[in-house]
Amino acid sequence: MSGRARVSRDGKVVAELGPGSSFGEIALLRNVKRTATVTAVGALTTFAISREDFTIFVAGHASAAAAVADVAYERALADERHGSR
């Protein structure tokens, strides 16, 4: 919602997130361990959603399901390139 966060894998920063960004969707969709570490850079306000609520929302909105699937696919490809599982 506000602030910035850094995404890292194996101690290396791979992305920086700002307002409107998201993270954690792969774990919500696939019930797997996290694929990266997200660390706040200063003050950070986030919104958390349970797996159940996330699944209900995505299942009920085709455009949201497509957007989440696209993000998860792109991040999964990045994980494969970095050797994360």
Distance bins in CASP14 RR format, pairs under 12 A and 6 or more apart:
PFRMAT RR
TARGET T0000
AUTHOR 0000-0000-0000
RMODE 2
METHOD distances of the structure
MODEL  1
1 17 0 0 0 0 0 1 0 0 0 0 0
1 18 0 0 0 0 1 0 0 0 0 0 0
1 19 1 0 0 1 0 0 0 0 0 0 0
1 20 1 0 0 1 0 0 0 0 0 0 0
1 21 0 0 0 0 0 1 0 0 0 0 0
1 22 0 0 0 0 0 1 0 0 0 0 0
1 43 0 0 0 0 0 1 0 0 0 0 0
1 44 0 0 0 0 1 0 0 0 0 0 0
1 45 1 0 1 0 0 0 0 0 0 0 0
1 46 1 0 0 1 0 0 0 0 0 0 0
1 47 1 0 1 0 0 0 0 0 0 0 0
1 48 0 0 0 0 0 1 0 0 0 0 0
2 17 0 0 0 0 0 1 0 0 0 0 0
2 18 0 0 0 0 1 0 0 0 0 0 0
2 19 1 0 1 0 0 0 0 0 0 0 0
2 20 0 0 0 0 1 0 0 0 0 0 0
2 21 0 0 0 0 0 1 0 0 0 0 0
2 40 0 0 0 0 0 1 0 0 0 0 0
2 41 0 0 0 0 0 1 0 0 0 0 0
2 42 0 0 0 0 0 1 0 0 0 0 0
2 43 1 0 0 1 0 0 0 0 0 0 0
2 44 1 0 0 1 0 0 0 0 0 0 0
2 45 1 0 1 0 0 0 0 0 0 0 0
2 46 0 0 0 0 1 0 0 0 0 0 0
2 47 0 0 0 0 0 1 0 0 0 0 0
3 16 0 0 0 0 0 1 0 0 0 0 0
3 17 0 0 0 0 1 0 0 0 0 0 0
3 18 1 0 0 1 0 0 0 0 0 0 0
3 19 1 0 0 1 0 0 0 0 0 0 0
3 20 0 0 0 0 1 0 0 0 0 0 0
3 21 0 0 0 0 1 0 0 0 0 0 0
3 40 1 0 0 1 0 0 0 0 0 0 0
3 41 1 0 0 1 0 0 0 0 0 0 0
3 42 1 0 0 1 0 0 0 0 0 0 0
3 43 1 0 0 1 0 0 0 0 0 0 0
3 44 1 0 1 0 0 0 0 0 0 0 0
3 45 1 0 0 1 0 0 0 0 0 0 0
3 46 0 0 0 0 1 0 0 0 0 0 0
4 13 0 0 0 0 0 1 0 0 0 0 0
4 15 0 0 0 0 0 1 0 0 0 0 0
4 16 1 0 0 1 0 0 0 0 0 0 0
4 17 1 0 0 1 0 0 0 0 0 0 0
4 18 1 0 1 0 0 0 0 0 0 0 0
4 19 0 0 0 0 1 0 0 0 0 0 0
4 20 0 0 0 0 0 1 0 0 0 0 0
4 21 0 0 0 0 1 0 0 0 0 0 0
4 38 0 0 0 0 0 1 0 0 0 0 0
4 39 0 0 0 0 1 0 0 0 0 0 0
4 40 1 0 0 1 0 0 0 0 0 0 0
4 41 1 0 1 0 0 0 0 0 0 0 0
4 42 1 0 0 1 0 0 0 0 0 0 0
4 43 0 0 0 0 1 0 0 0 0 0 0
4 44 1 0 0 1 0 0 0 0 0 0 0
4 45 0 0 0 0 0 1 0 0 0 0 0
4 46 0 0 0 0 0 1 0 0 0 0 0
5 13 0 0 0 0 0 1 0 0 0 0 0
5 15 0 0 0 0 1 0 0 0 0 0 0
5 16 1 0 0 1 0 0 0 0 0 0 0
5 17 1 0 1 0 0 0 0 0 0 0 0
5 18 1 0 0 1 0 0 0 0 0 0 0
5 19 0 0 0 0 0 1 0 0 0 0 0
5 20 0 0 0 0 0 1 0 0 0 0 0
5 21 1 0 0 1 0 0 0 0 0 0 0
5 22 0 0 0 0 0 1 0 0 0 0 0
5 23 1 0 0 1 0 0 0 0 0 0 0
5 24 0 0 0 0 0 1 0 0 0 0 0
5 36 0 0 0 0 0 1 0 0 0 0 0
5 37 0 0 0 0 1 0 0 0 0 0 0
5 38 1 0 1 0 0 0 0 0 0 0 0
5 39 1 0 0 1 0 0 0 0 0 0 0
5 40 1 0 1 0 0 0 0 0 0 0 0
5 41 1 0 0 1 0 0 0 0 0 0 0
5 42 0 0 0 0 1 0 0 0 0 0 0
5 43 0 0 0 0 0 1 0 0 0 0 0
5 44 1 0 1 0 0 0 0 0 0 0 0
5 45 0 0 0 0 0 1 0 0 0 0 0
5 46 0 0 0 0 1 0 0 0 0 0 0
6 12 0 0 0 0 0 1 0 0 0 0 0
6 13 1 0 1 0 0 0 0 0 0 0 0
6 14 0 0 0 0 1 0 0 0 0 0 0
6 15 1 0 0 1 0 0 0 0 0 0 0
6 16 1 0 1 0 0 0 0 0 0 0 0
6 17 1 0 0 1 0 0 0 0 0 0 0
6 18 0 0 0 0 0 1 0 0 0 0 0
6 21 0 0 0 0 0 1 0 0 0 0 0
6 23 0 0 0 0 0 1 0 0 0 0 0
6 36 0 0 0 0 1 0 0 0 0 0 0
6 37 0 0 0 0 1 0 0 0 0 0 0
6 38 1 0 0 1 0 0 0 0 0 0 0
6 39 1 0 1 0 0 0 0 0 0 0 0
6 40 0 0 0 0 1 0 0 0 0 0 0
6 41 1 0 1 0 0 0 0 0 0 0 0
6 42 0 0 0 0 0 1 0 0 0 0 0
6 44 0 0 0 0 0 1 0 0 0 0 0
7 13 1 0 0 1 0 0 0 0 0 0 0
7 14 1 0 1 0 0 0 0 0 0 0 0
7 15 1 0 1 0 0 0 0 0 0 0 0
7 16 1 0 0 1 0 0 0 0 0 0 0
7 17 1 0 0 1 0 0 0 0 0 0 0
7 18 0 0 0 0 0 1 0 0 0 0 0
7 21 0 0 0 0 1 0 0 0 0 0 0
7 22 0 0 0 0 0 1 0 0 0 0 0
7 23 1 0 0 1 0 0 0 0 0 0 0
7 24 0 0 0 0 0 1 0 0 0 0 0
7 34 0 0 0 0 0 1 0 0 0 0 0
7 35 0 0 0 0 1 0 0 0 0 0 0
7 36 1 0 1 0 0 0 0 0 0 0 0
7 37 1 0 0 1 0 0 0 0 0 0 0
7 38 1 0 1 0 0 0 0 0 0 0 0
7 39 0 0 0 0 1 0 0 0 0 0 0
7 40 0 0 0 0 0 1 0 0 0 0 0
7 41 0 0 0 0 0 1 0 0 0 0 0
7 75 0 0 0 0 1 0 0 0 0 0 0
7 78 0 0 0 0 1 0 0 0 0 0 0
7 79 0 0 0 0 0 1 0 0 0 0 0
7 82 0 0 0 0 0 1 0 0 0 0 0
7 84 0 0 0 0 0 1 0 0 0 0 0
8 14 1 0 0 1 0 0 0 0 0 0 0
8 15 0 0 0 0 1 0 0 0 0 0 0
8 16 0 0 0 0 0 1 0 0 0 0 0
8 17 0 0 0 0 0 1 0 0 0 0 0
8 23 0 0 0 0 0 1 0 0 0 0 0
8 34 0 0 0 0 0 1 0 0 0 0 0
8 35 0 0 0 0 0 1 0 0 0 0 0
8 36 1 0 0 1 0 0 0 0 0 0 0
8 37 1 0 1 0 0 0 0 0 0 0 0
8 38 0 0 0 0 1 0 0 0 0 0 0
8 39 1 0 0 1 0 0 0 0 0 0 0
8 41 0 0 0 0 0 1 0 0 0 0 0
8 82 0 0 0 0 0 1 0 0 0 0 0
8 84 0 0 0 0 0 1 0 0 0 0 0
9 15 0 0 0 0 1 0 0 0 0 0 0
9 34 0 0 0 0 0 1 0 0 0 0 0
9 35 1 0 0 1 0 0 0 0 0 0 0
9 36 1 0 1 0 0 0 0 0 0 0 0
9 37 1 0 0 1 0 0 0 0 0 0 0
9 38 0 0 0 0 0 1 0 0 0 0 0
9 39 0 0 0 0 0 1 0 0 0 0 0
9 75 0 0 0 0 0 1 0 0 0 0 0
9 78 0 0 0 0 1 0 0 0 0 0 0
9 79 1 0 0 1 0 0 0 0 0 0 0
9 80 0 0 0 0 0 1 0 0 0 0 0
9 81 0 0 0 0 0 1 0 0 0 0 0
9 82 1 0 1 0 0 0 0 0 0 0 0
9 83 0 0 0 0 1 0 0 0 0 0 0
9 84 1 0 1 0 0 0 0 0 0 0 0
9 85 0 0 0 0 0 1 0 0 0 0 0
10 35 0 0 0 0 0 1 0 0 0 0 0
10 36 0 0 0 0 1 0 0 0 0 0 0
10 37 0 0 0 0 1 0 0 0 0 0 0
10 79 0 0 0 0 0 1 0 0 0 0 0
10 82 1 0 0 1 0 0 0 0 0 0 0
10 83 0 0 0 0 1 0 0 0 0 0 0
10 84 0 0 0 0 1 0 0 0 0 0 0
11 36 0 0 0 0 1 0 0 0 0 0 0
11 37 1 0 0 1 0 0 0 0 0 0 0
11 39 0 0 0 0 1 0 0 0 0 0 0
11 82 0 0 0 0 0 1 0 0 0 0 0
11 84 0 0 0 0 0 1 0 0 0 0 0
12 36 0 0 0 0 0 1 0 0 0 0 0
12 37 0 0 0 0 0 1 0 0 0 0 0
12 82 0 0 0 0 1 0 0 0 0 0 0
12 84 0 0 0 0 0 1 0 0 0 0 0
13 36 0 0 0 0 0 1 0 0 0 0 0
13 37 0 0 0 0 1 0 0 0 0 0 0
13 38 0 0 0 0 0 1 0 0 0 0 0
13 39 0 0 0 0 1 0 0 0 0 0 0
13 41 0 0 0 0 0 1 0 0 0 0 0
14 23 0 0 0 0 0 1 0 0 0 0 0
14 35 0 0 0 0 0 1 0 0 0 0 0
14 36 1 0 0 1 0 0 0 0 0 0 0
14 37 0 0 0 0 1 0 0 0 0 0 0
14 38 0 0 0 0 0 1 0 0 0 0 0
14 39 0 0 0 0 0 1 0 0 0 0 0
14 75 0 0 0 0 0 1 0 0 0 0 0
14 78 1 0 0 1 0 0 0 0 0 0 0
14 79 0 0 0 0 1 0 0 0 0 0 0
14 81 0 0 0 0 0 1 0 0 0 0 0
14 82 1 0 0 1 0 0 0 0 0 0 0
14 83 0 0 0 0 0 1 0 0 0 0 0
14 84 0 0 0 0 1 0 0 0 0 0 0
15 21 0 0 0 0 1 0 0 0 0 0 0
15 22 0 0 0 0 0 1 0 0 0 0 0
15 23 0 0 0 0 1 0 0 0 0 0 0
15 35 0 0 0 0 0 1 0 0 0 0 0
15 36 0 0 0 0 1 0 0 0 0 0 0
15 37 0 0 0 0 0 1 0 0 0 0 0
15 38 0 0 0 0 1 0 0 0 0 0 0
15 39 0 0 0 0 0 1 0 0 0 0 0
15 41 0 0 0 0 0 1 0 0 0 0 0
15 74 0 0 0 0 0 1 0 0 0 0 0
15 75 0 0 0 0 1 0 0 0 0 0 0
15 78 0 0 0 0 1 0 0 0 0 0 0
15 82 0 0 0 0 0 1 0 0 0 0 0
16 23 0 0 0 0 0 1 0 0 0 0 0
16 38 0 0 0 0 0 1 0 0 0 0 0
16 39 0 0 0 0 0 1 0 0 0 0 0
16 40 0 0 0 0 0 1 0 0 0 0 0
16 41 1 0 0 1 0 0 0 0 0 0 0
17 23 1 0 0 1 0 0 0 0 0 0 0
17 24 0 0 0 0 0 1 0 0 0 0 0
17 36 0 0 0 0 0 1 0 0 0 0 0
17 38 1 0 0 1 0 0 0 0 0 0 0
17 39 0 0 0 0 0 1 0 0 0 0 0
17 40 0 0 0 0 1 0 0 0 0 0 0
17 41 0 0 0 0 1 0 0 0 0 0 0
17 44 0 0 0 0 1 0 0 0 0 0 0
17 46 0 0 0 0 1 0 0 0 0 0 0
18 38 0 0 0 0 0 1 0 0 0 0 0
18 40 0 0 0 0 0 1 0 0 0 0 0
18 41 0 0 0 0 1 0 0 0 0 0 0
18 42 0 0 0 0 0 1 0 0 0 0 0
18 44 0 0 0 0 1 0 0 0 0 0 0
18 45 0 0 0 0 0 1 0 0 0 0 0
18 46 0 0 0 0 0 1 0 0 0 0 0
19 44 0 0 0 0 1 0 0 0 0 0 0
19 45 0 0 0 0 1 0 0 0 0 0 0
19 46 0 0 0 0 0 1 0 0 0 0 0
19 47 0 0 0 0 0 1 0 0 0 0 0
20 45 0 0 0 0 0 1 0 0 0 0 0
20 46 0 0 0 0 0 1 0 0 0 0 0
20 47 0 0 0 0 1 0 0 0 0 0 0
21 38 0 0 0 0 1 0 0 0 0 0 0
21 44 0 0 0 0 0 1 0 0 0 0 0
21 46 0 0 0 0 1 0 0 0 0 0 0
21 47 0 0 0 0 0 1 0 0 0 0 0
21 71 0 0 0 0 1 0 0 0 0 0 0
21 75 0 0 0 0 0 1 0 0 0 0 0
22 28 0 0 0 0 0 1 0 0 0 0 0
22 29 0 0 0 0 0 1 0 0 0 0 0
22 38 0 0 0 0 0 1 0 0 0 0 0
22 46 0 0 0 0 1 0 0 0 0 0 0
22 47 0 0 0 0 1 0 0 0 0 0 0
22 48 0 0 0 0 0 1 0 0 0 0 0
22 49 0 0 0 0 1 0 0 0 0 0 0
22 54 0 0 0 0 0 1 0 0 0 0 0
22 64 0 0 0 0 0 1 0 0 0 0 0
22 67 0 0 0 0 1 0 0 0 0 0 0
22 68 0 0 0 0 1 0 0 0 0 0 0
22 70 0 0 0 0 0 1 0 0 0 0 0
22 71 1 0 0 1 0 0 0 0 0 0 0
22 72 0 0 0 0 0 1 0 0 0 0 0
22 75 0 0 0 0 0 1 0 0 0 0 0
23 34 0 0 0 0 1 0 0 0 0 0 0
23 35 0 0 0 0 1 0 0 0 0 0 0
23 36 1 0 0 1 0 0 0 0 0 0 0
23 37 0 0 0 0 1 0 0 0 0 0 0
23 38 1 0 1 0 0 0 0 0 0 0 0
23 39 0 0 0 0 0 1 0 0 0 0 0
23 40 0 0 0 0 0 1 0 0 0 0 0
23 44 0 0 0 0 0 1 0 0 0 0 0
23 46 0 0 0 0 1 0 0 0 0 0 0
23 47 0 0 0 0 0 1 0 0 0 0 0
23 48 0 0 0 0 0 1 0 0 0 0 0
23 49 0 0 0 0 0 1 0 0 0 0 0
23 71 0 0 0 0 1 0 0 0 0 0 0
23 72 0 0 0 0 0 1 0 0 0 0 0
23 75 0 0 0 0 1 0 0 0 0 0 0
24 30 0 0 0 0 0 1 0 0 0 0 0
24 31 0 0 0 0 0 1 0 0 0 0 0
24 32 0 0 0 0 0 1 0 0 0 0 0
24 33 0 0 0 0 0 1 0 0 0 0 0
24 34 1 0 0 1 0 0 0 0 0 0 0
24 35 0 0 0 0 1 0 0 0 0 0 0
24 36 0 0 0 0 1 0 0 0 0 0 0
24 37 0 0 0 0 0 1 0 0 0 0 0
24 38 1 0 0 1 0 0 0 0 0 0 0
24 46 0 0 0 0 0 1 0 0 0 0 0
24 47 0 0 0 0 0 1 0 0 0 0 0
24 48 0 0 0 0 1 0 0 0 0 0 0
24 49 0 0 0 0 1 0 0 0 0 0 0
24 51 0 0 0 0 0 1 0 0 0 0 0
24 54 0 0 0 0 1 0 0 0 0 0 0
24 68 0 0 0 0 0 1 0 0 0 0 0
24 71 0 0 0 0 1 0 0 0 0 0 0
24 72 0 0 0 0 1 0 0 0 0 0 0
24 75 0 0 0 0 1 0 0 0 0 0 0
25 31 0 0 0 0 0 1 0 0 0 0 0
25 32 0 0 0 0 0 1 0 0 0 0 0
25 34 0 0 0 0 0 1 0 0 0 0 0
25 35 0 0 0 0 0 1 0 0 0 0 0
25 36 0 0 0 0 0 1 0 0 0 0 0
25 38 0 0 0 0 0 1 0 0 0 0 0
25 49 0 0 0 0 1 0 0 0 0 0 0
25 51 0 0 0 0 0 1 0 0 0 0 0
25 54 1 0 0 1 0 0 0 0 0 0 0
25 55 0 0 0 0 0 1 0 0 0 0 0
25 57 0 0 0 0 0 1 0 0 0 0 0
25 58 0 0 0 0 1 0 0 0 0 0 0
25 64 0 0 0 0 0 1 0 0 0 0 0
25 65 0 0 0 0 0 1 0 0 0 0 0
25 67 0 0 0 0 1 0 0 0 0 0 0
25 68 1 0 1 0 0 0 0 0 0 0 0
25 69 0 0 0 0 1 0 0 0 0 0 0
25 70 0 0 0 0 0 1 0 0 0 0 0
25 71 1 0 0 1 0 0 0 0 0 0 0
25 72 1 0 1 0 0 0 0 0 0 0 0
25 73 0 0 0 0 0 1 0 0 0 0 0
25 74 0 0 0 0 0 1 0 0 0 0 0
25 75 1 0 0 1 0 0 0 0 0 0 0
25 76 0 0 0 0 0 1 0 0 0 0 0
26 32 1 0 0 1 0 0 0 0 0 0 0
26 33 0 0 0 0 1 0 0 0 0 0 0
26 34 0 0 0 0 1 0 0 0 0 0 0
26 35 1 0 1 0 0 0 0 0 0 0 0
26 36 0 0 0 0 1 0 0 0 0 0 0
26 51 0 0 0 0 0 1 0 0 0 0 0
26 54 0 0 0 0 0 1 0 0 0 0 0
26 68 0 0 0 0 1 0 0 0 0 0 0
26 69 0 0 0 0 0 1 0 0 0 0 0
26 71 0 0 0 0 1 0 0 0 0 0 0
26 72 1 0 1 0 0 0 0 0 0 0 0
26 73 0 0 0 0 1 0 0 0 0 0 0
26 74 0 0 0 0 0 1 0 0 0 0 0
26 75 1 0 1 0 0 0 0 0 0 0 0
26 76 1 0 0 1 0 0 0 0 0 0 0
26 77 0 0 0 0 0 1 0 0 0 0 0
26 78 0 0 0 0 0 1 0 0 0 0 0
26 79 1 0 0 1 0 0 0 0 0 0 0
26 84 0 0 0 0 0 1 0 0 0 0 0
26 85 0 0 0 0 0 1 0 0 0 0 0
27 33 1 0 0 1 0 0 0 0 0 0 0
27 34 1 0 1 0 0 0 0 0 0 0 0
27 35 1 0 0 1 0 0 0 0 0 0 0
27 36 0 0 0 0 0 1 0 0 0 0 0
27 38 0 0 0 0 0 1 0 0 0 0 0
27 49 0 0 0 0 0 1 0 0 0 0 0
27 50 0 0 0 0 0 1 0 0 0 0 0
27 51 0 0 0 0 1 0 0 0 0 0 0
27 54 0 0 0 0 0 1 0 0 0 0 0
27 72 0 0 0 0 1 0 0 0 0 0 0
27 75 0 0 0 0 0 1 0 0 0 0 0
27 76 0 0 0 0 0 1 0 0 0 0 0
27 79 0 0 0 0 0 1 0 0 0 0 0
28 34 0 0 0 0 0 1 0 0 0 0 0
28 48 0 0 0 0 0 1 0 0 0 0 0
28 49 1 0 0 1 0 0 0 0 0 0 0
28 50 0 0 0 0 1 0 0 0 0 0 0
28 51 1 0 1 0 0 0 0 0 0 0 0
28 52 0 0 0 0 1 0 0 0 0 0 0
28 53 0 0 0 0 1 0 0 0 0 0 0
28 54 1 0 1 0 0 0 0 0 0 0 0
28 55 1 0 0 1 0 0 0 0 0 0 0
28 56 0 0 0 0 0 1 0 0 0 0 0
28 57 0 0 0 0 0 1 0 0 0 0 0
28 58 0 0 0 0 1 0 0 0 0 0 0
28 68 0 0 0 0 1 0 0 0 0 0 0
28 71 0 0 0 0 0 1 0 0 0 0 0
28 72 0 0 0 0 1 0 0 0 0 0 0
29 35 0 0 0 0 0 1 0 0 0 0 0
29 51 0 0 0 0 1 0 0 0 0 0 0
29 54 0 0 0 0 1 0 0 0 0 0 0
29 55 0 0 0 0 1 0 0 0 0 0 0
29 57 0 0 0 0 0 1 0 0 0 0 0
29 58 1 0 0 1 0 0 0 0 0 0 0
29 59 0 0 0 0 0 1 0 0 0 0 0
29 64 0 0 0 0 0 1 0 0 0 0 0
29 65 0 0 0 0 1 0 0 0 0 0 0
29 68 1 0 0 1 0 0 0 0 0 0 0
29 69 0 0 0 0 1 0 0 0 0 0 0
29 70 0 0 0 0 0 1 0 0 0 0 0
29 71 0 0 0 0 1 0 0 0 0 0 0
29 72 1 0 1 0 0 0 0 0 0 0 0
29 73 0 0 0 0 0 1 0 0 0 0 0
29 75 0 0 0 0 0 1 0 0 0 0 0
29 76 0 0 0 0 1 0 0 0 0 0 0
30 51 0 0 0 0 0 1 0 0 0 0 0
30 54 0 0 0 0 0 1 0 0 0 0 0
30 55 0 0 0 0 0 1 0 0 0 0 0
30 68 0 0 0 0 0 1 0 0 0 0 0
30 69 0 0 0 0 0 1 0 0 0 0 0
30 72 1 0 0 1 0 0 0 0 0 0 0
30 73 0 0 0 0 0 1 0 0 0 0 0
30 75 0 0 0 0 0 1 0 0 0 0 0
30 76 0 0 0 0 1 0 0 0 0 0 0
30 79 0 0 0 0 0 1 0 0 0 0 0
30 85 0 0 0 0 0 1 0 0 0 0 0
31 51 1 0 0 1 0 0 0 0 0 0 0
31 54 0 0 0 0 0 1 0 0 0 0 0
31 55 0 0 0 0 0 1 0 0 0 0 0
32 51 0 0 0 0 0 1 0 0 0 0 0
32 72 0 0 0 0 0 1 0 0 0 0 0
32 75 0 0 0 0 0 1 0 0 0 0 0
32 76 0 0 0 0 1 0 0 0 0 0 0
32 79 0 0 0 0 1 0 0 0 0 0 0
32 84 0 0 0 0 0 1 0 0 0 0 0
32 85 0 0 0 0 1 0 0 0 0 0 0
33 79 0 0 0 0 0 1 0 0 0 0 0
33 84 0 0 0 0 1 0 0 0 0 0 0
33 85 0 0 0 0 1 0 0 0 0 0 0
34 75 0 0 0 0 0 1 0 0 0 0 0
34 79 0 0 0 0 0 1 0 0 0 0 0
34 84 0 0 0 0 1 0 0 0 0 0 0
34 85 0 0 0 0 0 1 0 0 0 0 0
35 72 0 0 0 0 0 1 0 0 0 0 0
35 75 1 0 0 1 0 0 0 0 0 0 0
35 76 1 0 0 1 0 0 0 0 0 0 0
35 77 0 0 0 0 0 1 0 0 0 0 0
35 78 0 0 0 0 1 0 0 0 0 0 0
35 79 1 0 1 0 0 0 0 0 0 0 0
35 80 0 0 0 0 0 1 0 0 0 0 0
35 81 0 0 0 0 0 1 0 0 0 0 0
35 82 0 0 0 0 1 0 0 0 0 0 0
35 83 0 0 0 0 1 0 0 0 0 0 0
35 84 1 0 1 0 0 0 0 0 0 0 0
35 85 1 0 0 1 0 0 0 0 0 0 0
36 75 0 0 0 0 1 0 0 0 0 0 0
36 76 0 0 0 0 0 1 0 0 0 0 0
36 78 0 0 0 0 1 0 0 0 0 0 0
36 79 1 0 0 1 0 0 0 0 0 0 0
36 82 0 0 0 0 1 0 0 0 0 0 0
36 83 0 0 0 0 0 1 0 0 0 0 0
36 84 1 0 0 1 0 0 0 0 0 0 0
36 85 0 0 0 0 0 1 0 0 0 0 0
37 84 0 0 0 0 0 1 0 0 0 0 0
38 44 0 0 0 0 1 0 0 0 0 0 0
38 46 0 0 0 0 1 0 0 0 0 0 0
38 75 0 0 0 0 0 1 0 0 0 0 0
40 46 0 0 0 0 1 0 0 0 0 0 0
47 53 0 0 0 0 0 1 0 0 0 0 0
47 54 0 0 0 0 0 1 0 0 0 0 0
48 54 0 0 0 0 1 0 0 0 0 0 0
49 55 0 0 0 0 1 0 0 0 0 0 0
49 56 0 0 0 0 1 0 0 0 0 0 0
49 57 1 0 0 1 0 0 0 0 0 0 0
49 58 0 0 0 0 0 1 0 0 0 0 0
49 64 0 0 0 0 0 1 0 0 0 0 0
49 68 0 0 0 0 0 1 0 0 0 0 0
50 56 0 0 0 0 1 0 0 0 0 0 0
50 57 0 0 0 0 0 1 0 0 0 0 0
51 57 0 0 0 0 0 1 0 0 0 0 0
51 58 0 0 0 0 0 1 0 0 0 0 0
52 58 0 0 0 0 0 1 0 0 0 0 0
52 59 0 0 0 0 0 1 0 0 0 0 0
53 59 0 0 0 0 0 1 0 0 0 0 0
53 60 0 0 0 0 0 1 0 0 0 0 0
54 60 0 0 0 0 0 1 0 0 0 0 0
54 61 0 0 0 0 0 1 0 0 0 0 0
54 64 0 0 0 0 1 0 0 0 0 0 0
54 65 0 0 0 0 0 1 0 0 0 0 0
54 68 0 0 0 0 1 0 0 0 0 0 0
54 72 0 0 0 0 0 1 0 0 0 0 0
55 61 0 0 0 0 0 1 0 0 0 0 0
55 64 0 0 0 0 0 1 0 0 0 0 0
55 65 0 0 0 0 0 1 0 0 0 0 0
55 68 0 0 0 0 0 1 0 0 0 0 0
56 64 0 0 0 0 0 1 0 0 0 0 0
56 65 0 0 0 0 0 1 0 0 0 0 0
57 63 0 0 0 0 0 1 0 0 0 0 0
57 64 1 0 0 1 0 0 0 0 0 0 0
57 65 0 0 0 0 1 0 0 0 0 0 0
57 67 0 0 0 0 0 1 0 0 0 0 0
57 68 0 0 0 0 1 0 0 0 0 0 0
58 64 1 0 1 0 0 0 0 0 0 0 0
58 65 1 0 1 0 0 0 0 0 0 0 0
58 66 0 0 0 0 1 0 0 0 0 0 0
58 67 0 0 0 0 1 0 0 0 0 0 0
58 68 1 0 1 0 0 0 0 0 0 0 0
58 69 0 0 0 0 1 0 0 0 0 0 0
58 71 0 0 0 0 0 1 0 0 0 0 0
58 72 0 0 0 0 0 1 0 0 0 0 0
59 65 1 0 0 1 0 0 0 0 0 0 0
59 68 0 0 0 0 0 1 0 0 0 0 0
59 69 0 0 0 0 0 1 0 0 0 0 0
60 66 0 0 0 0 0 1 0 0 0 0 0
60 68 0 0 0 0 0 1 0 0 0 0 0
61 67 0 0 0 0 1 0 0 0 0 0 0
61 68 0 0 0 0 1 0 0 0 0 0 0
62 68 0 0 0 0 0 1 0 0 0 0 0
62 69 0 0 0 0 0 1 0 0 0 0 0
63 69 0 0 0 0 0 1 0 0 0 0 0
63 70 0 0 0 0 0 1 0 0 0 0 0
64 70 0 0 0 0 0 1 0 0 0 0 0
64 71 0 0 0 0 0 1 0 0 0 0 0
65 71 0 0 0 0 0 1 0 0 0 0 0
65 72 0 0 0 0 0 1 0 0 0 0 0
66 72 0 0 0 0 0 1 0 0 0 0 0
66 73 0 0 0 0 0 1 0 0 0 0 0
67 73 0 0 0 0 0 1 0 0 0 0 0
67 74 0 0 0 0 0 1 0 0 0 0 0
68 74 0 0 0 0 0 1 0 0 0 0 0
68 75 0 0 0 0 0 1 0 0 0 0 0
69 75 0 0 0 0 0 1 0 0 0 0 0
69 76 0 0 0 0 0 1 0 0 0 0 0
70 76 0 0 0 0 0 1 0 0 0 0 0
70 77 0 0 0 0 0 1 0 0 0 0 0
71 77 0 0 0 0 0 1 0 0 0 0 0
71 78 0 0 0 0 0 1 0 0 0 0 0
72 78 0 0 0 0 0 1 0 0 0 0 0
72 79 0 0 0 0 0 1 0 0 0 0 0
73 79 0 0 0 0 0 1 0 0 0 0 0
73 80 0 0 0 0 0 1 0 0 0 0 0
74 80 0 0 0 0 0 1 0 0 0 0 0
74 81 0 0 0 0 0 1 0 0 0 0 0
75 81 0 0 0 0 0 1 0 0 0 0 0
75 82 0 0 0 0 0 1 0 0 0 0 0
75 84 0 0 0 0 1 0 0 0 0 0 0
76 82 0 0 0 0 0 1 0 0 0 0 0
76 83 0 0 0 0 0 1 0 0 0 0 0
76 84 0 0 0 0 1 0 0 0 0 0 0
76 85 0 0 0 0 0 1 0 0 0 0 0
77 83 0 0 0 0 0 1 0 0 0 0 0
77 84 0 0 0 0 0 1 0 0 0 0 0
78 84 0 0 0 0 1 0 0 0 0 0 0
79 85 1 0 0 1 0 0 0 0 0 0 0
END
